[in-house]
Amino acid sequence: MAGDNCLHVKGQTCPFYLRRCIRRMLKTNIDSLPDDIVFDILVHIPAQDIYNATRLVCRKWYQMILTHNFIHVHLQHSTCGLLIKNWLDRTSHPTFVAMRQGRIEISKLSDKSNHLFLSSCNGLILEFDCLKSYALYIANSTKQRSALPTFSANTTSDCSAIAYAATSMEYKVVNTCYFMNGNTDEFEHDCAILTVGVDKSWRRVNIQHLSLTAKELLKRTPFATQGFVHWAQNNLRVVNGEPQYILTLNVETEIFTQIPVPLVHGERLGCYHYLSMGSYLSLLIDCSEFSWEVWEMKPETGEWTKMPKIDLEAQKCIFEQLCCKYDSSGSLTCSLLPVGWLKSKEVLVFNVFKEHTLPIFISPWFCIAYNVRTREIYSIELDSICNTFLVHRNSLVWLDGC
């Protein structure tokens, strides 16, 4: 034997106390790791995997996962992506698409809800059930779901969005509608807010000071960024010279602001596409079928910043080849419609449709993700052409009072 520290020498066996140490080493498992190391490992696991498997491994993990600190840290580590829901076949499973380590990952969520998805914030999903008295629900990735109070018996609730008020640490749902006034025979607009888990009924917001143009925007489907809800003429062609505004509600102060939209070369032409980018709002303006001017707005100030233009004219042949691959008619003529940022300021997702009198999406259905930085192009197959695209985080966030 070469020394007391040797575990094995040819033709000899190691001392008994060393054999006992080796057996103990072989029995070592993850439970022996310090709590902070286990915590750091678990917060990187996707929410759905935590709910379906990880939390059931042992009591220690279960109790750790339920803490507010774990849920908060897990949210910070969660990957932001796009939640895609088929609004025609409401029994289909939602699809979550995210970019991780330079690769696109596609996963099906196990919760098969027959509700429409209206909005998402920190992993909380605002759902709408048009078959059941136009009810609104809050749900998350771990199959938790709770009904919200009815807004009004005479109006629908599909023009709604959810946003997070960071200072008060509250989630608020904003609902807008318009209805016929029986006394004046004129349409009137209404807006109300519900602080989820706190309010038992909706609180109406004063909109009398808003201009008629701003009130008309309240008819549009709202979209949210962190702490703000917005209304605009989204995905619509703008008439040259027509003044354009975006209406923004700060959910913390519950104050409306009417913000002018940027001019393009002194004119307003093409379709305007508003997309959420987490805490910022992006605006893409058509320059052609394959190029867009890009603007970014900070909702706190209403200030617009011009970003580098996205010009895919040089890659047009690639998109046409993809259309030919997926379209049985072999048609090459197609256009791109921006639907969401897969990764903020980096990966933009487009729906693809053929050029006809009306847009006809390619079948079998797919969309395209374009990496603005690397210029890589990815195709993502979908289950349907009738999809809602929401910026989403697969998180464990829930509401104690919900």
C-alpha positions in Angstrom: 0.0 0.0 0.0 1.4 3.3 -1.0 -0.1 5.2 1.9 -3.0 5.5 4.3 -5.0 7.6 1.9 -5.2 5.0 -0.8 -8.6 3.4 -1.3 -7.5 0.4 -3.3 -4.2 -1.4 -4.1 -4.1 -4.3 -6.5 -4.5 -7.6 -4.7 -5.7 -5.9 -1.4 -8.9 -4.5 0.1 -9.2 -1.1 1.7 -9.7 -0.8 5.4 -13.3 -1.2 6.8 -13.7 2.5 7.8 -12.9 3.5 4.2 -15.4 1.0 2.8 -18.1 2.5 5.1 -17.2 6.1 3.9 -17.6 5.0 0.3 -21.0 3.5 1.0 -22.1 6.7 2.5 -20.9 8.7 -0.5 -22.8 6.4 -2.8 -26.0 7.0 -0.9 -25.6 10.8 -1.1 -28.4 12.5 -3.1 -29.9 15.9 -3.8 -31.5 16.0 -0.3 -28.1 16.5 1.2 -27.5 19.7 -0.7 -27.9 23.0 1.1 -31.4 24.6 0.8 -30.0 27.6 -1.1 -28.5 25.4 -3.8 -31.8 23.4 -4.1 -33.7 26.7 -4.3 -31.4 27.9 -7.2 -32.0 24.7 -9.1 -35.8 24.6 -8.7 -36.4 28.2 -9.8 -35.1 27.4 -13.2 -37.6 24.6 -13.8 -40.7 25.6 -16.0 -43.9 26.3 -14.0 -45.8 23.4 -15.6 -43.1 20.9 -14.7 -43.0 22.2 -11.2 -46.8 21.8 -10.8 -47.0 18.4 -12.5 -43.9 16.7 -10.9 -41.3 18.7 -9.0 -43.6 19.8 -6.1 -44.6 16.2 -5.5 -41.0 14.8 -5.1 -40.9 15.4 -1.3 -42.4 17.5 1.5 -39.3 19.7 1.7 -39.6 20.8 -2.0 -43.3 21.2 -1.8 -43.1 23.6 1.1 -40.2 25.5 -0.5 -42.2 25.9 -3.8 -45.2 27.3 -2.0 -43.4 30.2 -0.4 -43.9 33.8 -1.8 -40.2 34.2 -2.1 -39.8 31.2 -4.4 -42.8 32.3 -6.6 -41.3 35.8 -6.9 -37.8 34.6 -7.8 -39.2 32.0 -10.2 -41.1 34.8 -12.0 -37.9 36.7 -12.4 -36.2 33.6 -13.9 -39.1 32.6 -16.1 -38.7 33.0 -19.8 -40.9 35.5 -21.6 -42.5 34.2 -24.8 -45.8 34.0 -26.8 -48.9 32.2 -25.6 -50.9 31.1 -28.7 -54.5 30.1 -28.4 -56.9 28.9 -31.1 -60.0 31.0 -30.6 -62.0 29.0 -33.1 -61.5 25.5 -31.5 -61.7 26.5 -27.9 -61.1 22.9 -26.6 -57.5 22.9 -28.1 -54.5 23.1 -25.8 -52.7 26.5 -25.7 -49.1 26.6 -27.2 -46.3 28.4 -25.5 -43.4 29.4 -27.7 -40.2 30.8 -26.2 -36.5 31.4 -27.1 -34.0 29.7 -24.8 -30.3 29.6 -25.4 -30.7 30.6 -29.0 -33.3 27.9 -29.8 -37.0 28.1 -30.2 -38.9 25.8 -27.8 -42.5 24.9 -28.3 -44.6 23.3 -25.5 -48.3 22.5 -25.1 -49.9 23.6 -21.9 -52.0 20.8 -20.2 -54.9 23.1 -19.3 -57.5 22.7 -22.0 -59.8 25.6 -21.4 -62.8 26.5 -23.7 -62.4 30.2 -22.9 -61.0 32.9 -25.1 -57.7 34.4 -24.0 -57.8 38.2 -23.7 -54.7 39.3 -21.9 -51.7 38.0 -19.8 -49.6 39.5 -17.1 -46.8 37.8 -15.1 -48.3 34.4 -16.0 -51.9 35.4 -15.0 -54.2 34.9 -17.9 -57.5 36.9 -18.3 -60.1 34.6 -19.9 -63.5 35.3 -21.4 -66.4 32.9 -21.6 -68.9 34.1 -24.1 -71.2 31.1 -23.6 -71.7 31.8 -19.9 -73.1 35.3 -19.4 -69.9 36.8 -20.8 -68.0 35.9 -17.6 -64.3 36.8 -17.0 -61.8 34.5 -15.3 -58.3 34.7 -14.0 -56.2 31.6 -14.6 -52.5 30.6 -14.6 -50.2 27.9 -16.0 -50.8 25.6 -13.0 -54.6 25.1 -13.8 -55.8 27.5 -11.0 -58.8 29.5 -12.1 -61.2 31.9 -10.4 -64.2 33.8 -11.7 -64.4 37.6 -11.5 -67.5 39.6 -10.6 -69.9 40.3 -13.4 -69.3 43.6 -15.1 -72.7 44.5 -16.4 -75.7 42.4 -17.4 -76.2 44.5 -20.5 -72.7 44.5 -21.9 -70.0 42.1 -22.9 -66.6 41.8 -21.2 -64.4 40.8 -24.2 -62.7 44.3 -24.3 -60.7 43.7 -21.2 -57.0 43.5 -20.1 -55.0 42.8 -17.0 -52.0 44.7 -15.8 -49.8 44.9 -12.7 -49.6 48.0 -10.4 -46.0 47.6 -9.1 -46.2 50.2 -6.3 -49.3 48.8 -4.7 -48.4 45.3 -5.8 -51.9 44.7 -7.1 -53.3 43.2 -10.3 -56.1 45.2 -12.0 -58.5 44.2 -14.7 -59.7 47.0 -17.0 -63.0 46.7 -18.9 -64.4 49.0 -21.6 -67.7 48.9 -23.4 -70.2 51.1 -25.2 -74.0 50.9 -25.1 -77.1 52.7 -26.4 -78.5 55.3 -24.0 -82.3 54.8 -24.0 -83.0 58.4 -23.2 -80.8 60.0 -25.9 -80.6 57.2 -28.4 -76.9 57.8 -28.6 -74.0 55.5 -27.9 -72.2 56.0 -24.6 -68.8 54.7 -23.5 -68.0 53.1 -20.2 -64.8 52.0 -18.4 -64.4 50.2 -15.1 -61.5 48.7 -13.1 -61.5 45.7 -10.7 -58.6 45.2 -8.3 -58.3 41.4 -8.3 -58.6 39.8 -4.9 -59.6 43.1 -3.3 -62.7 44.6 -5.0 -66.0 42.8 -4.9 -67.5 44.9 -7.6 -66.2 47.1 -10.5 -65.3 50.7 -10.0 -66.2 53.1 -12.8 -63.5 55.4 -14.2 -64.2 59.0 -15.1 -63.8 59.4 -18.9 -65.9 62.5 -19.4 -62.8 64.6 -19.9 -61.7 62.5 -22.9 -62.1 63.7 -26.4 -64.6 62.0 -28.7 -61.6 60.6 -30.7 -60.2 59.1 -27.5 -63.6 57.6 -26.5 -63.9 56.0 -29.9 -60.6 54.2 -29.2 -62.2 52.5 -26.2 -64.2 50.4 -28.7 -60.9 48.7 -29.7 -59.4 45.6 -28.1 -57.0 46.8 -25.4 -53.5 45.5 -25.0 -51.2 45.8 -21.9 -47.7 46.5 -21.0 -46.3 46.3 -17.5 -48.5 48.7 -15.5 -50.4 50.2 -18.4 -53.4 49.4 -20.7 -53.5 50.8 -24.2 -56.1 51.3 -26.9 -55.3 52.1 -30.6 -56.3 51.4 -34.2 -54.3 48.3 -34.3 -53.6 46.4 -37.6 -55.6 49.0 -39.5 -54.5 51.1 -42.5 -54.3 54.8 -41.6 -55.6 57.5 -43.9 -52.9 60.0 -45.0 -53.1 63.2 -42.8 -55.5 61.7 -40.3 -54.3 62.5 -36.7 -53.5 59.3 -34.8 -53.4 58.8 -31.1 -53.0 56.0 -28.6 -55.0 56.1 -25.4 -53.0 54.8 -22.3 -54.3 54.1 -18.8 -51.9 54.0 -15.9 -53.4 51.3 -13.7 -51.5 52.6 -10.7 -52.9 56.1 -10.8 -56.0 55.1 -12.9 -55.4 58.2 -15.1 -55.8 58.3 -18.9 -53.3 59.9 -21.3 -53.9 60.6 -25.0 -50.5 60.2 -26.8 -49.8 61.3 -30.4 -48.5 58.6 -32.7 -45.2 59.3 -34.7 -45.2 60.6 -38.2 -43.5 58.6 -41.0 -41.7 60.8 -43.4 -44.2 63.6 -42.6 -47.1 61.3 -43.5 -49.1 58.5 -41.9 -49.4 55.7 -44.4 -49.7 51.9 -44.2 -50.9 49.7 -41.4 -50.0 50.4 -37.8 -49.2 47.3 -35.6 -48.9 47.8 -31.9 -47.1 45.0 -30.0 -46.3 44.7 -26.3 -42.7 44.4 -25.3 -43.0 43.8 -21.6 -42.5 47.3 -20.0 -42.4 49.0 -23.4 -44.8 49.3 -26.3 -43.6 48.8 -29.9 -45.1 50.2 -33.1 -44.4 48.7 -36.5 -45.6 50.7 -39.5 -45.8 49.1 -43.0 -43.3 50.5 -45.5 -43.9 47.5 -47.8 -45.1 43.9 -47.5 -41.6 43.0 -46.2 -40.4 46.1 -44.4 -41.4 48.1 -41.4 -40.4 51.2 -39.5 -40.1 50.4 -35.8 -40.8 52.7 -32.9 -40.7 52.1 -29.1 -42.8 54.0 -26.5 -42.1 54.3 -22.8 -45.6 54.4 -21.3 -44.5 56.4 -18.2 -43.5 59.4 -20.4 -45.3 58.8 -23.7 -42.0 59.4 -25.4 -41.4 57.6 -28.7 -37.9 56.4 -29.8 -37.1 55.4 -33.4 -35.5 51.9 -33.6 -33.6 50.3 -36.6 -35.9 49.6 -39.5 -36.7 45.9 -40.2 -36.3 45.3 -43.9 -36.8 41.7 -45.1 -37.0 42.5 -48.9 -33.7 40.7 -49.4 -35.2 37.5 -47.7 -38.4 37.7 -49.6 -37.5 34.6 -51.7 -37.0 32.6 -48.5 -40.6 33.4 -47.3 -42.0 32.6 -50.7 -40.2 29.2 -50.7 -41.7 28.5 -47.3 -45.2 29.4 -48.6 -44.7 27.0 -51.5 -43.7 24.3 -49.1 -46.7 24.7 -46.8 -49.3 25.7 -49.5 -50.7 22.9 -51.6 -51.6 25.3 -54.4 -47.9 26.2 -54.9 -48.6 29.9 -54.7 -45.6 32.1 -54.0 -47.3 35.4 -53.3 -47.5 36.1 -49.6 -47.3 38.9 -47.0 -46.3 39.1 -43.4 -48.3 40.4 -40.5 -46.4 41.1 -37.2 -48.2 39.5 -34.3 -45.7 39.6 -31.3 -42.2 39.7 -30.0 -40.9 36.3 -29.0 -37.9 37.9 -27.3 -38.1 41.7 -26.7 -36.3 43.7 -29.4 -34.7 40.6 -30.8 -37.1 38.0 -32.2 -40.3 39.1 -34.0 -43.0 36.7 -35.0 -45.1 37.1 -38.2 -48.3 35.4 -39.4 -48.1 34.5 -43.1 -50.9 34.9 -45.6 -51.5 34.8 -49.3 -52.3 37.9 -51.3 -56.0 37.8 -52.2 -58.9 40.2 -51.8 -58.9 39.1 -48.2 -56.0 37.6 -46.3 -55.9 33.8 -46.5 -53.5 32.2 -44.2 -51.3 29.4 -45.5 -52.5 25.8 -44.7 -51.1 23.8 -43.0 -50.8 26.8 -40.8 -47.5 28.2 -39.6 -45.9 31.5 -38.6 -42.4 32.8 -39.0 -39.9 34.1 -36.3 -37.2 36.5 -37.4 -34.1 37.2 -35.3 -33.5 40.9 -35.8 -29.9 40.6 -34.5 -28.7 37.4 -36.3 -31.2 37.5 -39.2 -32.0 33.9 -38.7 -35.5 32.7 -39.8 -37.5 30.0 -38.1 -40.8 28.5 -39.1 -43.3 27.5 -36.4 -46.1 25.1 -37.3 -49.5 25.8 -35.6 -52.7 23.9 -35.1 -54.9 26.6 -36.6 -55.1 29.9 -38.5 -57.4 31.4 -35.9 -55.0 32.3 -33.1 -54.5 34.8 -30.4 -50.9 35.8 -29.6 -50.2 37.1 -26.1 -46.9 38.0 -24.4 -46.7 35.6 -21.5 -44.6 34.1 -18.8 -45.0 30.5 -17.6 -45.0 31.3 -13.9 -46.4 30.1 -10.6 -47.9 33.5 -9.7 -51.4 33.4 -8.1 -53.5 35.7 -6.1 -54.2 35.1 -2.4 -57.5 36.9 -2.5 -58.7 35.6 -5.8 
